[in-house]
């Protein structure tokens, strides 16, 4: 059996009186100093950027998507290539998500975005306006139609584990049912029970496949916590997941805090979970990257987190700087020959002007997306690196106050 001891987590400096901490996750493909931002390379690539470039800008690990790679090129192809890292020429640690988010988005038609604010309407037959339901959930798994060609497929916890083991990521996530804030309390309760049952099936299959695939490096498995905005459901989900064991005694290696949540309650919800989760295991926050969210999540106990946003908005000419976000394709940058950000150390800021990048977007040149993605990913990675340094150096609160005091001043200036 592949050695579970090749995956470890060591806690270092802590925030006094809070769950926030710095630490190190060790994996078969390298170490991750935490807190850490994990850029998303959905289809085994961060869109528009070479894996080598992601290493140069400081990415410690990348996350890819099991659903998309299952459909194309196929998890068997990636397994034959030697795993995700070898396939994409990425030397460091890798994560894969379980496909649960895509199941939800296919089912309700919201595609890439889940609202982070609750509304008064509650419905368990949620569907986005003008969208077609492509996935249906039952207690055994999910049946869905491919967004690529309409072909019919079936995901169960066992299928998800099989796909992720073949993908070969260092950190995988248990298959879960992701709800929305529109779902009723009754459905959220049902979803937490279903996710718990699926987690047990995932760890059983993970234990079996780890023994079967002993020729491959050990892959860590994280459980995923659901419960939406309800404190009792979140706490119960954490306690119940922590008790799960495989037949051979296998435990979860860490935990993912997932599901729909209200943005203004982000820190509270992360805190509820970290009250209950074992201190000695890492916690991953799924799907955040905005600076204010990062500070809140880290302070309340998140060790790693991922989000597609830095690369997605870059492809639409949106740029991050310390003062907020602006669109570089607006006319005022046509003759602006300064870098995007004079304080940034990325390749783009060292070599290109705002005017040039403005021109690239207007000319519809593909390299525009490359240069902006490099900057946005570096901005986010660097911010989290500095947060980690502030925890280790004992000045987190001062750094948070300074950073968030400046953040969004662009929009406040109009």
N, C-alpha and C positions, 0 to 999 in steps of 0.2 A: 504494500500500500504506500502511495506517495506520502511523504512525511509532513504531517500537519505542523510540526515544529518549525518548518521553514517559513511559516507566516506568524509574525509576532507583532505586538504593539507595546511600546514603552511610553509611559507618561512622564513628562518632564516638568517644566514650570507650570504653575496654576494661577488662575485669577482668584484672589482671596474672596471667600464667601460666595463664589459662583462656580458654575460647572465648567467654564472655559478653561482650556489648558493647551499647552504645546506638547508635542510628542513625536514619535517616529514609528511608522508602520514599515516593517521589513517583509518583503515578498521575495519569491524566487528570482524575480527580474530586477530587483533593486529596492531601495528605500524611499519612503515618502515622508518628508518632514511636515508635520501638521501644526496648525491648520494649513490646508492646501486646497487650492482651486484645481479641479480636474477638468480640462477642456474636453468638449464633446466632439468626437469624430464619428458621427452616426454610422456611416457606411465604410468604416475603416479608413477614414480620412477626415481631418478638419478641413472643411470646404475651402478651397482656393489656396491652401498652404501646405507645403511639403512637411512630412514628419520630421525631417532633419531641422527645419526651421523652427518647429515647435520646441524641439530640444534646445535650440539656441536661445529662444526667448524665455526659457526657464520652466517649461512645463515638466512636472515630475511624473505624471501619468496621464493617460488618455482613456476616455470612455467611449465604447462603441455600442451599437444597438442590436440586440439579438434578433428582434423581429425583422429588421431590414436585411441583416446579413443572412438570415435563414432563407429569405426570398431570393436574395441575389448577393453573392454568387452561390450561396449554399454553405452551410456549416461544414459539410464534408470536404469541400474544396479547401477551406481554411485549415481544417484539421490536417489534411494531406500536406499543406504548405508548412506545417510545423507550429501552427497556432497563430493567433491574431498578430502578435508582435512581429513574428517572422514574416507574415504575409504582407504587412504594411511597412516593413523596414523600420520599426520602432523598437529601440533597445530597452526601454524602461517598462515599468509596471503598466498593466492594462486593467480596465474594468469593463464588464458588460452588464447592461440592465436586462431585466427578464422578459421584456415585451409587454408588461402589464400596462404601461402608459399608452402604447399604441393600440392595445385592445380597447381601452377606454375611449381614446380619441376616434378610433374607427366606429365604435358603438354609438357615440353621441354626436359625432360630426364636428367637434370643435377643432379638429386637426392638431395644431401645434400649441395652442394656448389654452390654459385653464384660468378662469378669472380667480383672482386672489381676494375677492370680496363677496360676502354672502348677499343674497337678495331675499326679498320676502316670499317669492314663489318657491314652493317645494313640490317636486315631482320625481317619481321613480321611472318615468318614461321620458327621460331627458333626451332631446335631440335638437341640434342646432338648426336654425332656420334655413330652409332650402337644401339641407343635407340628407343623404341617404344612410340608413344604418347598415354598416358593413360587418358588425360583430354582435354576437349574442352570447351571454354568460349563463352558465348553469353551475350546479355544485361540483361537477366533475372537471369542468374546464371551459374553454371558449371556442366557438366556431366562428370563423371569419372568412371574408373574401379578400383576396389580395388587392391592394390599391393599384398594383401594376397591371394585372391582366384579368382580374375578376375571378381567378381560380379559388376553389374552396379549400380551407385548411382548418386544422384542429390543434389547439394548444392545450395541454394539460400541465400540471406541475412536473410530471415526469418528462414530457416532451421538452419543456423549457430547460430543464436540467441537462438533458441530452444535448440540446443545441449549444448551451453555454459551455459544457465540458468540451465539446468538439472545437468551439471557438478558442478555448484555452486561456481565457483571461485570468489574471492573478486574483481578482475579486469579482464575484458574481452575486446576483441578487435573487432571492427566492421569488417565485411567481406569485403575484398578488393581484387582488382586484382593486383598481383605483376608482374611487367614486368622485363625484363633483359636489360642490357646495349646494347645488340645487336638490340633491337627494334628501329624502325624508330621514328623520332620526331612526325610524324603524329599519329603513334600508341600510343605513350606516351600521347598525348593530348586526344585521345579517351579513354585511360585507366583512366586518371584523371577524366574525365566526368563520366565514368561508376562507378568508386569508389565513387564519390560524390553521385550519385543516389542510390547506394547500402547503403551508410552511412545513408541517409534519411530513407530508408526502415528498416535498422537496429535499428535506434532510435525509430521508430514507433513501431516495434515489441518488443523492449526492454521495452518501456513504458507499453505496453499491458501486457507483461509477468510479469513485476514487480508488477503490480496491481493484477494479477491472482495468483501470488505466494507470497502473503504477509506474509505467514507463514515462509518464508525463509529469511535469512539476506539479506540486500541490496547488489546488485552487481553493481560495477561501470563499465561504458562503455567508452572506449577510441576510438576515431576516428583514422584512419590510413592515413598518408600523403604520397602520391605518387608524381611522377614528375621527377624521375631519376635525371640526372645531370643538368636539366634546371631550372635556377633561376626563370623565370616568372611562370613556371608551379608549382614549389614548393610553391612560395608565394601565387599564386592564390588558390591552393589547401587548404592552411592554412586558408586564409580569407573566402573561401566559406564554409569550414567545420565548422568554428566558428559560422556561421549564422544559422546552422541547428537546428531546434527545433522539438520535437514531438508535437502531437496534444494538449497534456496537458501542453506544455511548457518545457518538459524535454530537458536538454542540455547534451552535452558530458561532462564527468567528467574529462577527460584528453585526451592526444594525443599521438599517436605512430608515430615516424618518421621511415618510412619503405622504402621498395623499393630498387632497385639496385642503387648503387652509386660508384663513383670512390674513392678509398681509400685516394688518395692525396687531394681530395676535401671534405673529411668527415666534417671537422670543418666548412668550408664555407657553406656547405649545411645545417648542423644543425643550424648554425647562421642565415641563411635566414629564416628558419622555426621559430626560436625563436624570430626573429624580429616581426613576424606576430601573433604568438600565444598569448593568454591571459596569463599574468604574474602569475595569481592566480591559474593556473591549472598545474598539473604535466605532464612531457614529458618523454616518454619512447623511448629509442633507441633500435630498434630491431636488434639483431644479431651481437654484437661486444663484444670482451673480451681481445684482445691483449693490453698490457699496453700502447703503443703509441696511440692507438685508444681511449682508455678509457680517458686518459688525455685530448685529443682533444675534445672528445664529452662532457665531463663534463665542460670544460672551456667555451664551446659554448652553454651550456644550457641544456644538457641532465640530467635528475634526476635519472632515473633508466635505466638499460639495461640488456639484457639476451644474452646468447650464449651457444651452446653445446660444444664449443671447449675444455675447460679445461678437461671435462670428456672424450671426444672422443679421444684426443691425448694421454691421460693417458692410455687408453686401448691398445695403440700401443707403449707404453714404453717411450713416450716423457714427459719430466719433465720440469717444470718452476722453475727458480731461478732468483734472481735479475739481473744476468748478461745475461739472455736469456734462451734458450731452448736447452736441450740435450737429447740424447737417452740413457737410462740407460741399455739397453740390449747389448751395445757394449763391447768388450773384456776388455777394460781398467778398467772396474768396477768390474771385477771378484774377486779381492782381495782388494777392497776399503771398509774398515769397518767404514767409516765415515757416518753420516746421509746424506740424500739427500741434506739438506741445514741446516747448523749449526745455521742460524739465524731464522729458521722457528719454530713456536710453535705448529705445527700440531701433531696429534697422531703418524703418520708415522715417522716423523723426531725424535720424542722423543723415539721411541722404536725399529726402524729397521735401518739396514745399507744398503748402496748402494749395497754391495756384495750380501746380502740376497735377495733384490728385483731383482737384476740381475739374480740370480739363479731361482727365481720364474718364471720370463719370459722365461728363457731357458727351464725350466721344464714344461712350459705351465700350471702353476697352476693359478686358477681363482683369488686367493687372490692378485695376482700381480696387477690386474686392480683395486681392492678395495684400496690397499695402495697408488697407484699412483693417483687415483682419489681424495682421501682424501687430498693429498698434493696439487694437482693442484687447486682444488676448494678453499681450504684454502688460497693458494697464491693469487688468484684473489680477494676473499672476503676481505682479509686483506689489499691488495693494495688499494681497493676502500674505506675501512674504514679509511685508513691513508690519502687518498685524502680528504675525508670529514673532518677529523680532521684538515688538513692543511687549508681548507677554513675557518673553524670556528676559527682557531688560527691565521689567517692572514699571512700564509707563503706558500701559494699554489705555487707561482712561483719558490721559492727556492726548494721546494720538487719536483716539476716537473723537474727542471733542474738537480737536483741530481739523480733522478730515471732514467730519460731517458739518462743521461750521462753514466750510467752504463749498461743500457739495451742493449742487443745484442753485448756486448763486447766479449762474447764467440765466436760468428760467426766471428767477426772481427779478433780474434786471430787465426781463422782457426781451 
